[in-house]
Amino acid sequence: MSDFPDVFADGFSISANPLAITLTLTRSEPTGEPGVHEEPRSIVARVRLSPGMAAGLGGALTQASTVRVQGPEQAETTKH
C-alpha cells in the first residue's frame, strides 16, 4: 500500500490568490449516453501550491504534453 492517494480525474479548476494556487481535481460520473452532459462532479483531490511550485508544475505539464505529441522517443523524466 502506498503512502499517498492515487486519484483519477477528468476535470479540474484552478483558483489563485497572492499567497497560493489551489488546484481542484474532479471526476464526473459516466452516464452511458452519447453527447455532452452537465453532470455533477465529485471532488477527488484538492492541492494547494505555492506560486513558485505552481509555475514549476505548469512548465512540467507543458513539457509532458509536448512529449506526448512528439512521441515516447523524446520522453524523459524530470523531478522538480
N, C-alpha and C positions, 0 to 999 in steps of 0.2 A: 504494500500500500504506500502511495506517495505522501509526502508531507504537504502537498498543495492541491487545491481543487483543480480538476480537469473539466473545463466547460466547453460547450459548443454554443455559438451564437450566429444568428443570421441577420442581425441588425445592431446598430449602435447609435448612441447620441453622445455629444461632447458639450460640456459646459465649462466655462472658464471665468476666473476672477483674477485679480492681480497676484494672488498667492498660490493658486493651484489650478490644475486642469482635472476635470472628472470625466472619465470615460465609462459610460454605462453600456454594457453588453446585454442584448435582449434576444429572445428566441420566440418565434411565432409557432402556433400550433398548426400542423398541416390539416387542410380541410378535405383534400382528395378531389377537389373540384377545380377545373381549369379557370384561369383568369386571375386578376388582381383582387386581393381580399384585404380589407382593413380589419383584421382580427386583433383582439387584444394580445399584447406581447407580455411575456413573463421576463422579469429581470433575472439574469443568470449570474451577473457579476458587476461590481462597481469598483473601479480602480481609480485611486487618487494619485496624481503625479505632480511633481514639481514642474515648473515651466521648462527647466533645462532637460529634465527627463522626457517630457512630452516632445520637445524638439528632437531629441535623440531617437525616440521611438518613431516619430514621423519620418526621419531620414532612413531609419532601418526598414520601415514598411515600404517606402519608395524604392529602396534598393531591392527588397524581396519581390516586389511586383515587377520590377524590371527583369529580374532573373526569371520569373515565371513566364514572361513574354518571350524572352530571348532563348530560353531552354535550359535544361539542367546542366549542360556542359559549361555554363557560365556561373554555376552555383558555388557559393562559398558560405561558410558560417562565420558570423561575426558576433562576438559578445561585447555588449556595451556596458 
